[in-house]
Amino acid sequence: MPERVVPYLRDYGEPRDLLSYVFLTQLVQAEALKTAIEHCRRRKFACGGALYWSFNAPWPNICWETVDYYGRPKMGYYFAKKAFAPVLVSPLRRGDLVEVWIVNDELRQISGALTLLVMDVEGNRVLKEIKEEIKVEANSSKLVSRYRLKELGVEEPERVILYFKFEYEGGISRNELRLARHRDVRFSTTSLELEVKGVRREGEEAIIEVEVASKGYSRLTYIDVVEDCVAVADDNFFDLIPGEKRRITLRVKRPYRRRLTVIAAAYNAPTPIKRIIELPA
C-alpha cells in the first residue's frame, strides 16, 4: 500500500511526520475518488454510474477504507459524499480550456445561479467574478459553460484557485479547480473563526452546531473534537473563501465526558481554533 501511494504523494508535498503523512495520503485518496466519481457522473448516461470498493473498515484493519473501524469518516468519505450529491457542479480542465458541467439526478428541471470566482489564494483577493443563470433538465448532465484561461485572467496558475458555486432551489453545490500541483499552489497562511451555535442531546449522541469562517482562503477546513470520541460532521474538509461562513452539525456518539473541546483547523491554518463546551445532562 505505501509504495502505491508515494508516487502520487509527491504532487502534494513531503510529509514532515506521521500526522502529515496520514493527512496527505488521505488527501491523495480523496482526490482520486472525487476525480473518478465526477468523471463518471459527467458522462451520464454513457456511463451507468460509479461504485467504489472498501467503504468501511473491519477491526483491526487499517487500509484504504473511507470510514475507519470506529465509524469515523476519513477525508475520502466527505469528498465522495459531495461527488455523489444529487446536484453537482463539476469543473474540468482541458488544456487552456475550463469546462463547467452540472449533473442533475433529480427528476425535475432545476434552475439557479452559477458563480465562478477566480481566487488569488496568495493575496487573498478575487481577480474575477462571473455569474450566470443556468437551467438543467431533469435527470441529465449538461455542459453549461466554457472559459479560456486567458479570458479568466490567469497568468500565474500557482496563485489561483477557481471556486464554483451553484445555488438552486433546494440547495447549493460547491467545487473548486486547481490549475497547478497541490504542492505548488501558494496558499497564504490564514486564521479561522469558530462559534458554537447550539448544543443538545439526542439519545446517546451529543449534537453540536458550529459556524466557521476564515479571514483568507482556507483549504481543507475541518471540524473535530479533541477527545477520543467518534465525531461525524455533516460536511468536512471543505474550502472557505474569505469572509464566507459555513454552518456545520457535529454528531458525537456516546460522549464519555460532560465537557468537549471542539476544534476548527485547515491545511493552511497552522493554529487550530478551540472551543470548550459543556454538554447538557
N, C-alpha and C positions, 0 to 999 in steps of 0.2 A: 504493500500500500504506500509507504513513504516514498519509495523510488518512483512511483507513478505520479505522485503529486509534485515533487520537487521541480521537474522541468517547467511546469506551469506556474509554480510559486515564484519563479524568477521575474515574472511580469508584475508581481505585486509587492516586491520588496524582500529584503533579507530579514528573517526573524532574529530578534535580539536575545530572546529567551524562550522558555517553553510556552508561556502565555501568549506571546506574539506569534509563535509557530501555530498554536491552536487557532488563534484568530484568523491568521492569513490562510491557513488550509481550509477553514470553514468558508472563507470568502471565495476561494477558488471553486469549491464545490457549489456554493450558492450561485455564483455567476454562470457556472456550467449548466446547472438546472434551468436557470432563468433563460439563458440563450436558447437551449434546446426546446423548452416548452413554448416560448414565444414564436420560435421559427415554425413549429408545428401548427400553432393556432393561427398565425398569419396565413397559412396555406389551406385553411378551411375552404372547401371540402375536398381539396386534392389530397389532404391528409385527414385521416379519420379520427385523430386525437393523439394524446400523449399520456403515457403511464410510466412512472419511474419506480425502480426497484428499491427495496430496503427502506421502507418508510420509518419504522421504529425498531429499536434495538432490544434483543433479548438479553437478560442478565447472564454473564458479565461481559458481554461483547462490546468492544469499542471500535467502531468502524465507520462506514460512510452513511449510516442511517441519519435521517434528519430529526429524529426525536430520540433522546438517549433513554436508557432503561429506567430512569427515574420519572420519565414523562416530561422532561424539559426540552422544549424545541431548540434546535440549533439554528444558525443563520439561514441555512438552506431551506428550512421549513417555511420561514417568513417570505423568502424570495419566491419559493414555489407557490405559496398561497396567493401572492399578488399576481404571479404569472398566470394562475388558473382562475382569476376573478372573472365573473360573467361578462363584465365590460372591461376591456383592456386597451390602453393606448400603448402602442409598441413602435418605437423608432428603430430605424435600421440604416446603417451607413453603407453606401456602395460607392467606393472611391471618393470623389469630391461631392457626391450627392447624398443628401439625407432624406429618407422616406419616412413618412408618418402613417402608420396603419392604426385603425381602430377595429377591434374584434367585438362583435355584439352577439352573445349567446342567448340573449333574451328573445322571447317570442313576440316582440313588439318593436316598432321603429323607435329609435331614440334620437334626440337632438340635444345639442349642448354647445358650450363654448370651449374651444381648444386654445390654450395659451402655450406659447413657446418662449422661454427666457434663455437668452444667450448669456450665461453667467461667467464673469471673470472671478474664479474662485481664489485667485491670489490677491486681487484687490477688493474682493467682496462688493462687486457692483454689477449691475445689469447693463450689458453692452447693447442689447437689442431686445425688444419685446414685440411679438407678433400674436394677434388674436384673430380667430376665425370662428364663424358659426358653422357647425357641422351637423349633417344628418346621416345616420347609418341605418340601413334596412334591418329588419328582424332577421336573426339567425344568420349573420353574414360576417365576412371580413372585408374591409374596404381600405384601399389606399386613398387617403384623404388629402395629402399634401406632399410636395417635393420641394426641397430647397438646395441651392448650391452653397457650399461653404463660403465662397466669396460673397454671395448675396447676404449671408448671415454676419459678415464682417469678421470671420475667424482668421486671424493672422498667426497666432501662437496657440496651437492645439493643446499644449501642456498647461495653459492657463484657463482653459474653457471647459465647462460642462453645459450641455444642452438639457434644460429642465422642461418637462412636458406635464401639463395638467389638463385633463378633460373633465369638465363639470357638466353633468347631465341630470335630468330629473330622476332622482333616486340614488345619486352617489357621485363620487369623484374617483378618477383613475389618474395616478401619477406615475411618471417614469423619468429616467434620465439616460443620457448617452454621453459616454466619454469619447474623446477624439484622439487620445493617446493612451499608452500603457498606464495602468493604475499607479505604478511606482513613479512614473514621470510627471503625473499631474501635480501641480504646485499648489496644493491645498494650504491656505494660510491657517494658522492656529486660531481657534475660536473658543468662546466660552458659552456655556449653556445656562438657561434659567429653568428652574423646576418648581412648580407649585402644586401642592396637594389640594385637590378639589373636593374630595369626599372619601370616607372610609365606612364600610359596613360589613356585616357578616351575612353569609347565605349558607346555612348548614355548616359544613366543615371548612368552608372557604372564607377567606378574607378578600373583599373586593375593594381595590384601591383605584380611585380616579385621579389622574395627574394631568398636568398640562406642561408641555416642554416647549421651549423656544430657544433660538440661538441668535447671537449678535452677528455672526458671519455665516458663510455656507458651512453647514455641518454634515459631514459624510458619515454614513452608517451610525446614526444616532440610535441608542438603545436604552431601555429601562429595565431594571432588575432590582432584586433585594440582596443585601449583603449576606444575610443569614442563610444557612444551609436549608433552604426551603424550595419547593417546586413552585416557581412563579411563571405564569403563562400570560403574556401580553396579547391583546388583540391585534397589535401591529408592533414591529420591532425592526431594527437595522434599516432605518429609512433615512433619506436625506432631507435636510431642512434648509430652506433659503432664508437669508437674513430677515428677521422680523416675523417670520411665519410661526404660528402657534399650532401645536398638534396635541389633541386630547387622546390619552391612552388609558385603557382599562387593564389593570393588572389583577389577575386572579391567583391568589396564594393558597395552595392546597394544604390543609391541616397545619397551619402555623403553630409551632410549639411555644411561642413566646407572645407576651402581651405587647411587646414593642418590636417594631421592624424598622430597618433602615433602607429606604428606597434611594436608588442612585440613578442618575442620568449621565451617560458618557457617550463618546463618539470617537471615531478614528482620528480626527484632528482636534479633539478637545482633551488635552493631556490630564486635566484635573477634573475628575468626576464630581458632580454636584450631589450632595447627600441631604436627605430629609428624614428625620426620625419621627415616626408616627406611633400613636397609642391605638391599639385595637380595641373595639368595644367588647364588652364581656359577652 
